[in-house]
Amino acid sequence: MTIDIIALIILLTLFYSLLIWIIHKKQYFRNKLILLSTVIVFFMFIQSQLFNNLGYPTSESLPDKFLLLYVHKTKDYFIVLTRDADNMSSTPRLHKLKYSLNLQKTLVDAQESMKQGHRIIGSINNNDENYYGISFSKIKKQVPAK
């Protein structure tokens, strides 16, 4: 996976250097500036989209219902590993949530339930007391009949 990402970055860098070389050799100065600025904007856009998919925590909003897999607290943020509950075939995603005292209480309670072996599902309710409107509940295990 990481080899593919490194190869993609090298390929994009070579492509953009070729474009800059073509701009330098074939165009007038004013057109060079316009083309160079569009290439730089395009490159920045591609890089930002690439880093959103590399496993770094995202600032995107959480799904409406999600399974809580792991919580880590840093100085100013919570890093939360979640999986979309409506689409169980989706891959887990890291989310970066800003620190607040109410959110810490909610996440610590959820973490304690996870340590006790419960599966936790989160949902977004805008009526909740924390900033993100997250509330957690335990998933009841369904034991098959004999």
Backbone as a chain_set.jsonl record, in Angstrom:
{"seq": "MTIDIIALIILLTLFYSLLIWIIHKKQYFRNKLILLSTVIVFFMFIQSQLFNNLGYPTSESLPDKFLLLYVHKTKDYFIVLTRDADNMSSTPRLHKLKYSLNLQKTLVDAQESMKQGHRIIGSINNNDENYYGISFSKIKKQVPAK", "coords": {"N": [[0.825, -1.199, 0.0], [1.873, 1.311, 0.883], [3.958, 1.531, -0.922], [2.619, 1.882, -3.315], [1.503, 4.405, -2.863], [3.789, 6.005, -2.589], [4.864, 5.644, -5.144], [2.829, 6.85, -6.644], [3.035, 9.515, -5.779], [5.621, 10.135, -6.697], [5.2, 9.799, -9.455], [3.261, 11.825, -9.938], [4.824, 14.067, -9.301], [6.82, 13.943, -11.288], [5.193, 14.265, -13.541], [4.172, 16.871, -13.149], [6.59, 18.307, -13.184], [7.292, 17.894, -15.859], [5.193, 19.249, -17.111], [5.762, 21.875, -16.253], [8.237, 22.252, -17.505], [7.447, 22.127, -20.208], [5.801, 24.367, -20.288], [7.703, 26.331, -19.815], [9.351, 26.191, -22.092], [7.683, 26.477, -24.388], [5.742, 28.527, -24.332], [4.548, 31.991, -24.206], [5.507, 34.602, -21.887], [3.355, 35.637, -20.265], [1.368, 33.689, -20.585], [2.79, 31.61, -19.505], [2.838, 32.239, -16.766], [0.104, 32.041, -16.108], [-0.455, 29.343, -16.741], [1.388, 28.073, -15.071], [0.481, 28.838, -12.521], [-2.04, 27.583, -12.49], [-1.246, 24.916, -12.592], [0.087, 24.683, -10.164], [-2.025, 25.14, -8.332], [-3.675, 22.971, -8.994], [-1.932, 20.865, -8.293], [-1.696, 21.282, -5.486], [-4.349, 20.806, -4.731], [-4.639, 18.07, -5.445], [-2.709, 16.939, -3.742], [-3.791, 17.565, -1.207], [-6.147, 16.07, -1.267], [-5.07, 13.544, -1.509], [-3.706, 13.207, 0.941], [-5.885, 13.152, 2.636], [-6.765, 10.607, 2.294], [-4.834, 8.899, 3.219], [-4.871, 7.766, 5.738], [-4.494, 9.565, 7.696], [-5.888, 11.508, 10.372], [-9.091, 12.857, 9.767], [-10.957, 15.888, 9.362], [-13.533, 15.773, 8.66], [-17.112, 15.466, 8.956], [-18.653, 13.23, 11.284], [-20.201, 10.012, 10.538], [-23.813, 9.495, 10.579], [-24.571, 7.269, 12.143], [-22.313, 5.231, 13.841], [-19.783, 2.786, 14.553], [-17.846, 2.675, 17.397], [-14.455, 2.239, 17.583], [-11.917, 2.831, 18.651], [-10.332, 5.184, 20.861], [-8.244, 7.975, 21.224], [-6.55, 10.371, 23.127], [-5.127, 13.48, 22.524], [-3.213, 16.497, 23.056], [-4.89, 18.721, 22.283], [-6.929, 17.523, 20.889], [-9.212, 14.81, 20.163], [-8.576, 11.675, 18.835], [-10.421, 9.585, 16.967], [-11.316, 6.361, 16.108], [-13.485, 5.065, 13.825], [-16.22, 3.197, 12.356], [-18.537, 3.131, 9.76], [-21.837, 2.482, 10.631], [-24.04, 1.898, 9.081], [-22.991, 0.964, 6.721], [-21.374, -1.723, 6.728], [-19.314, -2.83, 5.293], [-17.54, -0.862, 4.858], [-14.352, 0.771, 5.246], [-12.507, 1.322, 8.282], [-12.247, 4.624, 9.733], [-10.288, 7.42, 10.666], [-11.042, 10.107, 12.783], [-10.728, 13.509, 13.666], [-11.437, 15.222, 16.495], [-12.281, 18.214, 18.143], [-11.175, 19.14, 21.393], [-13.258, 19.073, 24.228], [-14.719, 19.483, 27.453], [-17.179, 18.192, 27.975], [-17.303, 16.439, 25.805], [-15.108, 14.872, 26.407], [-15.99, 13.569, 28.727], [-18.101, 12.05, 27.666], [-16.71, 10.416, 25.817], [-14.902, 9.08, 27.516], [-16.645, 7.579, 29.114], [-17.674, 5.91, 27.116], [-15.343, 4.586, 26.382], [-14.765, 3.174, 28.714], [-16.903, 1.382, 28.742], [-16.222, -0.054, 26.47], [-13.863, -1.266, 27.35], [-14.925, -3.052, 29.107], [-15.892, -4.896, 27.434], [-18.085, -4.406, 25.817], [-19.759, -3.666, 22.744], [-19.875, -0.592, 21.113], [-22.075, 1.797, 19.83], [-22.3, 4.816, 18.143], [-24.215, 7.794, 17.788], [-25.373, 10.7, 16.071], [-26.819, 13.331, 17.595], [-28.262, 16.375, 17.609], [-29.241, 17.52, 19.872], [-27.771, 16.84, 22.021], [-25.442, 17.242, 24.82], [-22.717, 17.696, 24.248], [-20.406, 19.295, 21.935], [-20.322, 18.118, 19.373], [-22.599, 16.613, 19.347], [-22.721, 13.918, 19.968], [-23.834, 10.794, 21.011], [-23.672, 7.741, 22.852], [-24.45, 4.261, 22.775], [-24.898, 0.911, 23.984], [-24.465, -2.038, 22.071], [-26.69, -4.608, 21.88], [-25.996, -7.989, 22.271], [-26.799, -10.521, 19.996], [-27.674, -13.616, 20.555], [-27.601, -16.712, 18.952], [-30.373, -19.014, 18.63], [-30.61, -22.322, 20.014]], "CA": [[0.0, 0.0, 0.0], [2.703, 2.512, 0.938], [4.739, 1.601, -2.155], [1.725, 2.478, -4.315], [1.363, 5.831, -2.564], [5.056, 6.648, -2.936], [4.95, 5.645, -6.613], [1.887, 7.854, -7.129], [3.607, 10.842, -5.506], [6.734, 10.323, -7.638], [4.612, 9.965, -10.779], [2.681, 13.16, -10.006], [5.912, 15.043, -9.316], [7.404, 13.916, -12.625], [4.209, 14.833, -14.463], [4.128, 18.318, -12.968], [7.83, 18.892, -13.69], [7.196, 17.9, -17.316], [4.32, 20.366, -17.482], [6.483, 23.135, -16.037], [9.241, 22.346, -18.557], [6.738, 22.469, -21.445], [5.384, 25.767, -20.16], [8.897, 27.175, -19.92], [9.937, 26.156, -23.433], [6.778, 26.666, -25.518], [4.728, 29.573, -24.192], [4.939, 33.356, -23.881], [5.664, 34.802, -20.448], [2.054, 35.785, -19.59], [0.748, 32.367, -20.574], [3.551, 30.787, -18.567], [2.372, 32.525, -15.405], [-1.249, 31.493, -15.944], [-0.371, 27.882, -16.719], [2.121, 27.673, -13.878], [-0.393, 28.993, -11.352], [-3.067, 26.529, -12.502], [-0.604, 23.646, -12.248], [0.347, 24.698, -8.716], [-3.317, 24.96, -7.658], [-4.073, 21.581, -9.228], [-1.042, 20.037, -7.487], [-2.087, 21.425, -4.08], [-5.626, 20.119, -4.572], [-4.389, 16.623, -5.479], [-1.995, 16.561, -2.525], [-4.699, 17.605, -0.056], [-7.048, 14.929, -1.376], [-4.276, 12.349, -1.279], [-3.452, 13.065, 2.367], [-7.135, 12.791, 3.306], [-6.986, 9.178, 2.135], [-3.666, 8.143, 3.647], [-4.991, 7.278, 7.096], [-4.388, 10.664, 8.643], [-7.211, 11.885, 10.872], [-9.797, 13.837, 8.96], [-11.842, 16.792, 10.091], [-14.877, 15.62, 8.105], [-18.116, 15.15, 9.97], [-18.86, 11.81, 11.557], [-21.459, 9.486, 9.989], [-24.942, 9.595, 11.51], [-24.422, 6.145, 13.068], [-20.98, 4.666, 13.655], [-19.245, 1.92, 15.594], [-16.642, 3.228, 18.007], [-13.442, 1.198, 17.658], [-10.799, 3.227, 19.503], [-10.248, 6.613, 21.172], [-6.946, 8.421, 21.728], [-6.583, 11.795, 23.457], [-3.903, 14.26, 22.419], [-3.306, 17.723, 23.852], [-6.036, 19.555, 21.914], [-7.891, 16.787, 20.068], [-9.458, 13.386, 20.313], [-8.491, 10.919, 17.595], [-11.432, 8.555, 17.144], [-11.404, 5.404, 15.017], [-14.883, 4.673, 13.69], [-16.675, 2.518, 11.14], [-19.926, 3.473, 9.458], [-22.701, 1.392, 11.059], [-24.974, 1.561, 8.014], [-22.239, 0.291, 5.668], [-20.386, -2.499, 7.472], [-18.186, -3.19, 4.433], [-16.652, 0.301, 4.755], [-13.123, 0.679, 6.022], [-12.488, 2.241, 9.429], [-11.775, 5.973, 9.411], [-9.871, 8.243, 11.798], [-11.623, 11.45, 12.823], [-10.112, 14.404, 14.636], [-12.473, 16.016, 17.152], [-11.726, 19.212, 19.061], [-11.346, 18.81, 22.805], [-14.152, 19.79, 25.132], [-14.891, 18.709, 28.684], [-18.345, 17.322, 27.824], [-16.943, 15.368, 24.877], [-14.214, 13.971, 27.128], [-16.809, 12.724, 29.604], [-18.825, 11.108, 26.818], [-15.788, 9.434, 25.249], [-14.352, 8.251, 28.594], [-17.691, 6.599, 29.443], [-17.722, 4.928, 26.029], [-14.122, 3.792, 26.469], [-14.927, 2.245, 29.839], [-17.796, 0.312, 28.286], [-15.457, -0.881, 25.535], [-12.933, -2.074, 28.134], [-15.708, -4.107, 29.737], [-16.235, -5.869, 26.402], [-19.296, -4.045, 25.078], [-19.621, -2.96, 21.47], [-20.479, 0.726, 21.284], [-22.506, 2.481, 18.618], [-22.504, 6.24, 18.366], [-25.15, 8.465, 16.883], [-25.303, 12.158, 16.133], [-28.059, 14.008, 17.986], [-27.913, 17.781, 17.838], [-29.781, 17.937, 21.161], [-26.891, 16.351, 23.082], [-24.756, 18.319, 25.523], [-21.393, 18.012, 23.733], [-20.392, 20.129, 20.724], [-20.583, 17.319, 18.175], [-23.904, 15.971, 19.457], [-22.5, 12.469, 19.956], [-24.288, 9.983, 22.148], [-23.285, 6.352, 22.659], [-25.263, 3.217, 23.399], [-24.315, -0.426, 23.842], [-25.161, -2.929, 21.134], [-27.052, -5.864, 22.538], [-25.564, -9.167, 21.509], [-27.87, -11.428, 19.602], [-27.186, -14.991, 20.65], [-28.477, -17.572, 18.151], [-31.099, -20.062, 19.363], [-30.068, -23.668, 19.816]], "C": [[0.865, 1.257, 0.0], [3.571, 2.648, -0.308], [3.905, 2.219, -3.268], [1.593, 3.979, -4.107], [2.636, 6.58, -2.93], [5.222, 6.718, -4.452], [4.022, 6.696, -7.211], [2.435, 9.268, -6.918], [4.76, 11.127, -6.467], [6.208, 10.558, -9.045], [3.994, 11.351, -10.945], [3.759, 14.242, -10.061], [6.582, 15.098, -10.687], [6.47, 14.552, -13.657], [4.175, 16.359, -14.363], [5.436, 18.977, -13.417], [7.848, 18.909, -15.21], [6.312, 19.041, -17.793], [5.029, 21.709, -17.323], [7.544, 23.324, -17.121], [8.601, 22.738, -19.89], [6.301, 23.933, -21.418], [6.58, 26.692, -20.376], [9.426, 27.266, -21.356], [8.997, 26.638, -24.536], [5.893, 27.907, -25.449], [5.348, 30.951, -23.964], [4.912, 33.54, -22.368], [4.328, 34.894, -19.711], [1.341, 34.436, -19.511], [1.476, 31.427, -19.616], [3.066, 30.986, -17.134], [0.997, 31.921, -15.141], [-1.197, 29.975, -15.839], [0.352, 27.383, -15.469], [1.247, 27.779, -12.626], [-1.488, 27.933, -11.332], [-2.47, 25.176, -12.154], [-0.351, 23.577, -10.746], [-0.95, 24.485, -7.942], [-3.789, 23.522, -7.807], [-3.238, 20.628, -8.369], [-1.424, 20.094, -6.012], [-3.403, 20.711, -3.8], [-5.43, 18.604, -4.528], [-3.684, 16.171, -4.211], [-2.916, 16.57, -1.31], [-5.669, 16.431, -0.089], [-6.311, 13.623, -1.106], [-4.039, 12.144, 0.211], [-4.725, 12.791, 3.155], [-7.38, 11.295, 3.238], [-5.823, 8.323, 2.606], [-3.778, 7.579, 5.055], [-4.786, 8.349, 8.128], [-5.781, 11.015, 9.137], [-7.822, 12.987, 10.026], [-10.66, 14.711, 9.851], [-13.262, 16.73, 9.555], [-15.853, 15.256, 9.224], [-18.261, 13.631, 10.107], [-20.117, 11.323, 10.841], [-22.576, 9.587, 11.026], [-24.925, 8.484, 12.55], [-23.075, 5.501, 12.783], [-20.633, 3.768, 14.826], [-17.958, 2.561, 16.112], [-15.641, 2.099, 18.181], [-12.303, 1.548, 18.608], [-10.835, 4.737, 19.706], [-8.854, 6.905, 21.72], [-7.018, 9.924, 21.957], [-5.202, 12.384, 23.273], [-4.119, 15.544, 23.211], [-4.583, 18.512, 23.559], [-7.147, 18.803, 21.196], [-8.122, 15.39, 20.615], [-9.326, 12.775, 18.931], [-9.387, 9.7, 17.803], [-11.446, 7.67, 15.902], [-12.824, 4.874, 14.962], [-15.09, 3.876, 12.409], [-18.156, 2.844, 10.973], [-20.823, 2.276, 9.794], [-23.683, 0.979, 9.971], [-24.3, 0.78, 6.895], [-21.108, -0.492, 6.327], [-19.201, -2.924, 6.612], [-17.213, -2.017, 4.279], [-15.414, 0.088, 5.613], [-13.192, 1.641, 7.204], [-11.842, 3.572, 9.047], [-11.402, 6.69, 10.696], [-10.498, 9.629, 11.674], [-10.938, 12.238, 13.92], [-11.208, 15.309, 15.184], [-11.816, 16.981, 18.128], [-12.088, 18.851, 20.497], [-12.399, 19.701, 23.444], [-14.374, 18.889, 26.342], [-16.072, 17.744, 28.583], [-18.05, 16.158, 26.877], [-16.005, 14.377, 25.552], [-15.007, 13.04, 28.034], [-17.539, 11.662, 28.791], [-17.898, 10.019, 26.293], [-15.162, 8.544, 26.318], [-15.368, 7.203, 29.017], [-17.775, 5.512, 28.379], [-16.503, 4.016, 26.061], [-14.199, 2.777, 27.601], [-15.847, 1.086, 29.459], [-17.08, -0.611, 27.312], [-14.473, -1.779, 26.274], [-13.641, -3.224, 28.829], [-16.205, -5.129, 28.711], [-17.489, -5.559, 25.613], [-18.93, -3.421, 23.734], [-20.443, -1.687, 21.578], [-20.851, 1.29, 19.914], [-22.787, 3.941, 18.981], [-23.501, 6.792, 17.369], [-25.052, 9.965, 17.119], [-26.701, 12.69, 16.433], [-27.684, 15.446, 18.297], [-28.442, 18.303, 19.168], [-28.856, 17.551, 22.317], [-26.073, 17.498, 23.674], [-23.343, 18.592, 25.011], [-21.494, 18.694, 22.371], [-20.777, 19.345, 19.48], [-21.936, 16.627, 18.207], [-23.807, 14.463, 19.455], [-23.095, 11.855, 21.21], [-23.986, 8.524, 21.818], [-24.277, 5.43, 23.351], [-24.598, 1.869, 23.133], [-25.151, -1.222, 22.844], [-25.44, -4.22, 21.873], [-26.64, -7.021, 21.649], [-26.758, -10.037, 21.215], [-27.303, -12.838, 19.557], [-28.129, -15.877, 19.852], [-29.15, -18.641, 19.008], [-30.497, -21.41, 19.047], [-30.991, -24.515, 19.002]], "O": [[0.626, 2.172, -0.789], [3.891, 3.765, -0.714], [4.419, 2.993, -4.075], [1.574, 4.741, -5.074], [2.577, 7.663, -3.513], [5.669, 7.734, -4.984], [4.385, 7.363, -8.18], [2.304, 10.12, -7.797], [4.867, 12.234, -6.995], [6.714, 11.426, -9.757], [4.18, 11.987, -11.982], [3.617, 15.223, -10.791], [6.877, 16.182, -11.19], [6.914, 15.289, -14.538], [4.153, 17.052, -15.38], [5.413, 20.078, -13.968], [8.371, 19.854, -15.801], [6.64, 19.723, -18.764], [4.899, 22.582, -18.18], [7.734, 24.439, -17.607], [9.137, 23.574, -20.618], [6.421, 24.644, -22.416], [6.466, 27.718, -21.048], [9.898, 28.323, -21.775], [9.473, 27.167, -25.541], [5.335, 28.294, -26.476], [6.512, 31.068, -23.581], [4.349, 32.713, -21.651], [4.174, 34.297, -18.646], [0.775, 34.09, -18.474], [0.862, 30.559, -18.995], [2.904, 30.024, -16.384], [0.756, 31.356, -14.074], [-1.819, 29.387, -14.955], [-0.042, 26.375, -14.881], [1.28, 26.895, -11.77], [-1.834, 27.432, -10.262], [-3.119, 24.369, -11.488], [-0.552, 22.533, -10.126], [-0.967, 23.715, -6.982], [-4.255, 22.92, -6.84], [-3.776, 19.689, -7.782], [-1.471, 19.057, -5.351], [-3.56, 20.081, -2.754], [-5.995, 17.93, -3.667], [-4.023, 15.125, -3.657], [-2.833, 15.676, -0.468], [-5.98, 15.857, 0.954], [-6.882, 12.697, -0.531], [-4.157, 11.021, 0.701], [-4.648, 12.243, 4.255], [-8.134, 10.762, 4.052], [-5.84, 7.11, 2.399], [-2.827, 6.953, 5.524], [-4.893, 8.08, 9.325], [-6.757, 10.842, 8.408], [-7.141, 13.93, 9.623], [-11.043, 14.317, 10.952], [-14.107, 17.537, 9.942], [-15.454, 14.797, 10.294], [-18.022, 12.872, 9.167], [-21.011, 12.121, 10.56], [-22.309, 9.746, 12.216], [-25.231, 8.727, 13.718], [-22.731, 5.251, 11.628], [-21.118, 3.956, 15.942], [-17.089, 2.941, 15.328], [-15.935, 1.108, 18.849], [-11.777, 0.673, 19.295], [-11.306, 5.479, 18.844], [-8.347, 6.176, 22.571], [-7.488, 10.668, 21.096], [-4.219, 11.861, 23.798], [-5.096, 15.665, 23.95], [-5.28, 18.927, 24.485], [-8.2, 19.377, 20.919], [-7.342, 14.867, 21.411], [-9.89, 13.287, 17.964], [-9.149, 8.885, 18.695], [-11.571, 8.164, 14.781], [-13.317, 4.299, 15.933], [-14.252, 3.88, 11.507], [-18.922, 2.83, 11.938], [-20.593, 1.174, 9.295], [-24.118, -0.172, 9.94], [-24.96, 0.014, 6.193], [-20.0, 0.024, 6.468], [-18.177, -3.342, 7.152], [-16.173, -2.161, 3.637], [-15.43, -0.675, 6.579], [-13.868, 2.666, 7.129], [-10.998, 3.633, 8.152], [-12.108, 6.586, 11.699], [-10.485, 10.239, 10.605], [-10.607, 11.698, 14.975], [-11.832, 16.066, 14.441], [-10.897, 16.604, 18.856], [-13.167, 18.327, 20.771], [-12.428, 20.913, 23.231], [-14.23, 17.67, 26.251], [-15.984, 16.608, 29.047], [-18.487, 15.031, 27.113], [-16.09, 13.175, 25.304], [-14.72, 11.844, 28.097], [-17.586, 10.498, 29.19], [-18.247, 8.838, 26.316], [-14.911, 7.367, 26.06], [-15.001, 6.053, 29.258], [-17.93, 4.333, 28.698], [-16.61, 2.818, 25.8], [-13.743, 1.643, 27.454], [-15.587, -0.062, 29.821], [-17.306, -1.821, 27.326], [-14.266, -2.927, 25.879], [-13.03, -4.255, 29.11], [-16.86, -6.107, 29.07], [-17.92, -6.383, 24.806], [-17.916, -2.735, 23.611], [-21.57, -1.704, 22.074], [-20.056, 1.265, 18.974], [-23.425, 4.242, 19.99], [-23.61, 6.306, 16.242], [-24.702, 10.428, 18.204], [-27.632, 12.526, 15.646], [-26.858, 15.691, 19.175], [-28.119, 19.427, 19.555], [-29.127, 17.896, 23.467], [-26.016, 18.588, 23.105], [-22.8, 19.653, 25.32], [-22.547, 18.669, 21.733], [-21.489, 19.864, 18.621], [-22.378, 16.102, 17.185], [-24.724, 13.789, 18.985], [-22.883, 12.339, 22.322], [-24.037, 8.117, 20.657], [-24.864, 5.776, 24.376], [-23.836, 1.713, 22.179], [-26.374, -1.093, 22.786], [-24.534, -4.846, 22.423], [-26.897, -7.032, 20.445], [-27.616, -10.261, 22.068], [-26.556, -13.201, 18.648], [-29.342, -15.809, 20.049], [-28.576, -19.117, 19.987], [-29.947, -21.628, 17.968], [-30.691, -25.679, 18.738]]}, "num_chains": 1, "name": "protein.A"}
